[in-house]
Amino acid sequence: MADPNKNPARGAGKKAAARERIAAKRAAEAAARAAEQRRRRTVLGGAVAAAVVVIAVVVAIVVQTSRTSTDADAARPDGTSAGGNGYTFTVGQADAPVTVDLYEDFQCPNCKDFEDAAGSTLEQLAEAGTVQIVYHGMAFLDSSQNDDYSTRALNAAAVVASSAGSDAYETFHDLLYANQPDERTGSGLTDDQLVAYAEQAGATGEDVAADIRDLVYGEWVKGAEDQASKDGVTGTPTVLVDGTKLTDLSAAGLTAAVQAASS
Amino acid sequence: MSSDLVRPWLATAARLLLGGVLVVAGALKLPDPAEAVRAVRAYRLLPEAVVGPVAFGLPVLEILVGLALLVGVFVRTAAVAAAVLMVVFLAGVSSAWARGLQIDCGCFGGGGEVAAGQTAYPWEVVRDTALLLVALALARWPHSRLALSNRLEPVHG
């Protein structure tokens, strides 16, 4: 047998092996190219996706900001008190030693509970010259079922105050809580009922009915809601006695807090 | 063996759950931007100038991350983003809870004011923690069935 290294067949095998090596190398290069291409596509896709995210967020911020900006020319009620950015109505003597801030929604059942329990006590304290009551209206319980009653009620209250003053606001406020429709099953008071209570509270001006029906202070109601949010109020009723949140919402709790604040 | 068959389907389920929740949660915050602003403000964590952009931008982020998960593109990135969102939400809700604020998380629209005693912090924390774990698992094992990226970029092996 000849030297295997000189075997021509063996030489052919060598060539084949070389070809295989070259093919493998080419395949590896092709795979690397494909991987590079994939990587580029991923980077490109990621960049496009990131751009889409940024653009969508910016567009949303611009659109939603314009949707929430309130009309500066919107009607504002007369008779609001100082210090509430035009969203509060105050009753009681100016030299009263204690200030009680009330944040309420006319549709809120817990507010009615508070009014039933301590409302008359609070008003007696105001009449006695001990407290000044600052009413902050809120409107966040609008629904299709109650035909946006929270907004309609607060608008009507502003109409009453604007035409007949803060004391009429208080009377109207008491009437609405005494006749509060059920939050879950009620359909809100009708505009006719609101007009009737406004009249009962002393708002008899000729524009009162129209202003109630036309939601003339609708934009102002939105502003009032935002103001309460900016004041840090997140629940109703929120009762502040000289700025301190009242936790015991009973008549006794209110009286005790007012006494502590005035002494 | 069987886990190799099951795991991609679990990842698909995770994608649909997480993506669905995020898209719904984001979409519900868009119709009433004023409410969204109040919901963010109610946490009392951000300066007033930042409240608006966060209230308007966050829902869009939720929707986009959710959509990526639903259709199955950039799944790992989206899962990480979802996990980050959940951590942010958990931090917000926990801090509101710890500070005794009476707010609704506003997670699915709404938010801000609630009547006394109507907070739901424990449930909100449990839900967000569960979603965080799902997002982390998906970030670890993002390969799933019925993903658009599988068609664009077949994964072998």
HADDOCK unambig.tbl for C-alpha pairs under 7 A between the chains (distance, minus, plus):
assign (segid A and resid 56 and name CA) (segid B and resid 60 and name CA) 6.89 0.50 0.50
assign (segid A and resid 57 and name CA) (segid B and resid 57 and name CA) 4.98 0.50 0.50
assign (segid A and resid 57 and name CA) (segid B and resid 60 and name CA) 5.90 0.50 0.50
assign (segid A and resid 57 and name CA) (segid B and resid 61 and name CA) 6.99 0.50 0.50
assign (segid A and resid 60 and name CA) (segid B and resid 56 and name CA) 6.05 0.50 0.50
assign (segid A and resid 60 and name CA) (segid B and resid 57 and name CA) 6.25 0.50 0.50
assign (segid A and resid 61 and name CA) (segid B and resid 53 and name CA) 5.67 0.50 0.50
assign (segid A and resid 61 and name CA) (segid B and resid 56 and name CA) 5.08 0.50 0.50
assign (segid A and resid 61 and name CA) (segid B and resid 57 and name CA) 5.82 0.50 0.50
assign (segid A and resid 64 and name CA) (segid B and resid 33 and name CA) 5.96 0.50 0.50
assign (segid A and resid 64 and name CA) (segid B and resid 56 and name CA) 6.27 0.50 0.50
assign (segid A and resid 68 and name CA) (segid B and resid 33 and name CA) 6.38 0.50 0.50
assign (segid A and resid 68 and name CA) (segid B and resid 34 and name CA) 5.67 0.50 0.50
assign (segid A and resid 110 and name CA) (segid B and resid 115 and name CA) 6.99 0.50 0.50
assign (segid A and resid 229 and name CA) (segid B and resid 38 and name CA) 6.01 0.50 0.50
assign (segid A and resid 229 and name CA) (segid B and resid 42 and name CA) 6.84 0.50 0.50
assign (segid A and resid 232 and name CA) (segid B and resid 42 and name CA) 6.74 0.50 0.50
assign (segid A and resid 234 and name CA) (segid B and resid 42 and name CA) 6.25 0.50 0.50
assign (segid A and resid 234 and name CA) (segid B and resid 102 and name CA) 6.40 0.50 0.50
assign (segid A and resid 234 and name CA) (segid B and resid 103 and name CA) 6.05 0.50 0.50
assign (segid A and resid 234 and name CA) (segid B and resid 112 and name CA) 5.56 0.50 0.50
assign (segid A and resid 234 and name CA) (segid B and resid 113 and name CA) 3.91 0.50 0.50
assign (segid A and resid 234 and name CA) (segid B and resid 114 and name CA) 6.42 0.50 0.50
assign (segid A and resid 235 and name CA) (segid B and resid 102 and name CA) 6.50 0.50 0.50
assign (segid A and resid 235 and name CA) (segid B and resid 113 and name CA) 4.45 0.50 0.50
assign (segid A and resid 235 and name CA) (segid B and resid 114 and name CA) 4.76 0.50 0.50
assign (segid A and resid 235 and name CA) (segid B and resid 115 and name CA) 4.98 0.50 0.50
assign (segid A and resid 235 and name CA) (segid B and resid 116 and name CA) 6.35 0.50 0.50
assign (segid A and resid 236 and name CA) (segid B and resid 114 and name CA) 6.99 0.50 0.50
assign (segid A and resid 236 and name CA) (segid B and resid 115 and name CA) 5.47 0.50 0.50
